[in-house]
Amino acid sequence: PVNPPYVPSINPTGIYKRIFSVPETWKNERIILKFHGVDSAFHVYLNGKELGYSKGARYEAEFDITDHIQSSENELTVRVYQWSDGTYLEDQDMWWLSGIFRDVEIYAEPFDSIEDILITTDFDDSYTDSMLNVSVDFRGSMQDCTVSYLLIDANNNEILNIEKNINGSHDNINEKIPSPEKWSAEAPNLYTLIISLKKGDAILAVTRQNVGF
């Protein structure tokens, strides 16, 4: 029955289980469990303990499992529900094939790393030059760390290259980009922004994002 936002009492449910272990080299790193697509909602349990809940079939969902990992084998259990109140927001002309329909992965990353980035581009009044505004949040200790911003075009030409010392858990740049190739639906020109976090000569983290002006 369609009765937003209430979930039907008859709600098909699937149980997924997987036994896994993680490498010893991950011992001092942050371990993330990532779901790339689950329809429509799900609970996650690791070694019998509930990790959390997520809904929205086309969203990625991440869980920090660092404190729940055992050195031996681990049992992952996922309980997937076909219907949720989020289903009404995804009510489109599509096949209602529920379950885990995209990849699930576990990966490790440093505790001292890039936490979040926000990129905006603002043209001047004549739509000739644009400002590239980048905001970066870090986690962990950023003492003696630097961050670099490298912008390259579709032909791998270097447009911008800046390296800065980090002061605190946040950094940002606001740089003028003269006459960039414009993005539109007809001509979707994209640049690549590579953000690197370093401590001395050691590279702690690198992330890349496509940027359109």
C-alpha positions as CSV (number, residue, x, y, z in Angstrom):
1,P,0.0,0.0,0.0
2,V,1.2,3.5,-0.9
3,N,0.8,5.5,2.4
4,P,3.7,8.0,2.7
5,P,5.7,8.0,4.9
6,Y,4.7,4.7,6.4
7,V,6.4,1.4,5.5
8,P,4.2,-1.6,4.6
9,S,3.9,-4.2,7.3
10,I,4.8,-6.9,4.7
11,N,8.4,-5.9,4.1
12,P,10.6,-8.5,2.4
13,T,14.0,-8.7,4.2
14,G,17.3,-10.2,3.2
15,I,20.2,-11.3,5.4
16,Y,23.8,-11.2,4.0
17,K,26.7,-12.6,5.9
18,R,30.4,-12.6,5.1
19,I,33.5,-13.7,7.1
20,F,36.7,-11.6,6.5
21,S,40.0,-10.6,8.1
22,V,42.1,-7.6,7.6
23,P,45.9,-7.4,7.0
24,E,48.3,-6.8,9.9
25,T,49.6,-3.7,8.2
26,W,46.2,-2.0,8.9
27,K,46.7,-2.2,12.6
28,N,47.5,1.5,13.1
29,E,45.1,2.9,10.4
30,R,41.5,3.9,10.3
31,I,39.4,1.1,8.7
32,I,36.3,2.0,6.7
33,L,33.4,-0.3,5.6
34,K,31.8,1.2,2.4
35,F,28.6,0.3,0.6
36,H,28.2,1.7,-2.9
37,G,24.5,0.8,-3.3
38,V,21.9,-1.0,-1.2
39,D,18.1,-0.9,-1.9
40,S,16.2,0.3,0.0
41,A,17.5,0.4,3.6
42,F,19.8,-1.7,5.8
43,H,21.2,-2.3,9.3
44,V,24.9,-3.4,9.6
45,Y,26.3,-5.6,12.4
46,L,29.9,-6.6,12.9
47,N,30.8,-9.5,15.3
48,G,27.2,-9.3,16.7
49,K,27.3,-5.6,17.4
50,E,25.1,-3.1,15.6
51,L,27.2,-0.5,13.6
52,G,24.4,1.6,12.2
53,Y,21.6,2.1,9.7
54,S,21.4,3.6,6.3
55,K,18.8,4.3,3.6
56,G,18.8,5.8,0.1
57,A,19.6,3.2,-2.6
58,R,21.7,5.5,-4.7
59,Y,23.8,6.9,-1.9
60,E,27.2,5.6,-0.7
61,A,27.2,4.7,3.0
62,E,30.4,4.5,5.1
63,F,31.0,3.1,8.6
64,D,34.1,3.5,10.7
65,I,34.8,0.0,12.0
66,T,38.3,0.6,13.5
67,D,37.2,0.0,17.1
68,H,35.1,-3.1,16.2
69,I,37.7,-5.1,14.2
70,Q,39.1,-8.3,15.7
71,S,42.6,-9.5,14.9
72,S,41.2,-12.9,13.9
73,E,38.2,-13.4,11.7
74,N,35.3,-11.0,11.6
75,E,31.7,-11.7,10.8
76,L,29.8,-9.0,8.9
77,T,26.0,-9.2,8.8
78,V,23.8,-6.9,6.7
79,R,20.0,-6.9,7.1
80,V,18.4,-5.3,4.0
81,Y,14.8,-4.1,3.8
82,Q,12.9,-3.8,0.5
83,W,10.8,-0.9,1.7
84,S,11.6,2.2,3.8
85,D,10.2,5.7,4.1
86,G,13.1,6.6,1.8
87,T,11.4,4.4,-0.9
88,Y,8.8,7.2,-1.5
89,L,11.6,9.6,-2.5
90,E,12.9,7.1,-5.0
91,D,9.6,6.2,-6.5
92,Q,10.6,6.3,-10.2
93,D,9.9,4.2,-13.3
94,M,12.5,1.5,-12.5
95,W,12.9,-2.2,-11.6
96,W,12.3,-2.7,-7.9
97,L,15.1,-5.3,-7.5
98,S,16.2,-4.8,-3.9
99,G,19.3,-6.0,-2.1
100,I,23.0,-5.2,-2.2
101,F,23.3,-4.3,-5.9
102,R,26.7,-2.5,-5.9
103,D,30.1,-3.2,-4.5
104,V,31.0,-3.4,-0.8
105,E,34.5,-2.7,0.2
106,I,36.8,-2.4,3.2
107,Y,39.8,0.0,3.1
108,A,42.3,1.5,5.4
109,E,43.4,5.2,5.6
110,P,45.7,7.1,7.9
111,F,44.4,8.7,11.0
112,D,46.1,11.9,10.0
113,S,44.5,12.6,6.7
114,I,42.1,14.7,4.6
115,E,38.6,14.7,6.1
116,D,36.5,16.7,3.7
117,I,36.8,19.1,0.7
118,L,34.5,21.7,-0.8
119,I,35.1,23.2,-4.3
120,T,33.2,26.1,-5.8
121,T,33.9,28.1,-9.0
122,D,32.6,31.7,-9.4
123,F,32.8,33.6,-12.7
124,D,33.2,37.4,-12.9
125,D,30.3,39.5,-14.3
126,S,31.6,39.1,-17.8
127,Y,31.9,35.3,-17.5
128,T,35.6,35.5,-18.6
129,D,37.7,34.8,-15.5
130,S,36.7,32.6,-12.6
131,M,37.7,32.2,-8.9
132,L,38.6,28.7,-7.8
133,N,37.6,28.4,-4.1
134,V,38.8,25.3,-2.3
135,S,38.1,24.5,1.4
136,V,39.8,21.5,3.1
137,D,39.3,20.0,6.5
138,F,41.8,17.7,8.1
139,R,41.7,15.2,10.9
140,G,44.4,14.1,13.3
141,S,47.7,16.0,14.0
142,M,48.7,18.4,11.2
143,Q,51.9,19.5,12.9
144,D,54.7,20.0,10.4
145,C,52.4,19.1,7.5
146,T,51.9,20.8,4.2
147,V,49.1,20.7,1.6
148,S,49.5,21.2,-2.1
149,Y,46.9,22.1,-4.7
150,L,47.5,21.1,-8.3
151,L,45.1,22.0,-11.1
152,I,45.5,20.5,-14.6
153,D,43.4,20.8,-17.7
154,A,42.2,18.0,-20.0
155,N,45.6,18.0,-21.8
156,N,47.5,17.6,-18.5
157,N,48.8,21.2,-18.7
158,E,49.5,22.7,-15.2
159,I,47.2,25.6,-14.5
160,L,47.8,26.1,-10.8
161,N,50.3,24.6,-8.3
162,I,50.4,25.9,-4.7
163,E,52.0,24.3,-1.6
164,K,51.2,25.7,1.9
165,N,52.0,25.0,5.5
166,I,49.0,23.9,7.5
167,N,47.9,25.9,10.5
168,G,45.2,24.0,12.4
169,S,42.6,21.6,11.0
170,H,41.5,23.7,8.1
171,D,42.9,25.3,5.0
172,N,41.5,27.1,1.9
173,I,42.6,28.8,-1.3
174,N,40.8,31.4,-3.4
175,E,42.7,31.7,-6.7
176,K,41.8,33.5,-10.0
177,I,41.8,31.3,-13.1
178,P,42.0,33.4,-16.3
179,S,39.7,32.4,-19.1
180,P,39.1,28.7,-18.1
181,E,37.3,26.4,-20.5
182,K,33.7,26.6,-19.5
183,W,31.5,23.6,-18.6
184,S,28.1,23.2,-20.1
185,A,25.8,20.3,-21.0
186,E,26.9,20.7,-24.7
187,A,30.6,21.0,-23.9
188,P,31.3,19.4,-20.5
189,N,34.9,20.6,-20.1
190,L,36.5,19.4,-16.9
191,Y,39.7,20.1,-15.0
192,T,41.4,17.9,-12.4
193,L,42.3,19.1,-9.0
194,I,44.8,17.0,-7.0
195,I,45.1,17.8,-3.3
196,S,48.1,16.2,-1.5
197,L,48.9,16.1,2.2
198,K,52.6,15.7,3.2
199,K,54.7,15.5,6.3
200,G,58.3,16.1,5.2
201,D,58.9,13.9,2.2
202,A,56.2,11.4,3.3
203,I,52.9,11.6,1.4
204,L,50.0,11.0,3.9
205,A,47.1,11.3,1.5
206,V,46.2,12.3,-2.0
207,T,42.7,13.0,-3.4
208,R,41.6,14.1,-6.9
209,Q,38.4,15.8,-8.0
210,N,37.0,16.8,-11.3
211,V,36.3,20.5,-11.5
212,G,34.0,22.3,-13.9
213,F,33.9,26.1,-14.4
